[in-house]
Amino acid sequence: MADDSQLLSVPLDAHGAPVVVEVGTAGSGIVRASRPGEIAATAAHTLTESFDQVRAAAAVLLDRMTTLPSPPGKVEIELGVKINAEAGAIIAKTAAEGNFVIRLTWERGTDGPPVPGDPTGTG
């Protein structure tokens, strides 16, 4: 574990066991210090709640890209997502600084533009 990071306990959902995430101390939302290897704080939001925010952002991006006057045949979105004790999931400046890199790809089928929620992208 890096010297400039702390451990954050993040509940998976309202009933699930937590997962421990290593977060940078700068901008992590953690204000108290802990010893290396000890959990410094528990996140205010579950991982499910946090990624609901990222999911909503991805849906908006997909809608905006597929409703262009000349929509692309394929849309690929890559998001770096950082976990923060107070805010939950935050879309990072770069994918490299995120705790997670999420790559979403939609391909337009012969029937038209990709349909959100359709994993095949065929509408």
Order of alpha helices (4+ residues) and beta strands (2+ residues): beta-beta-beta-alpha-beta-beta-beta
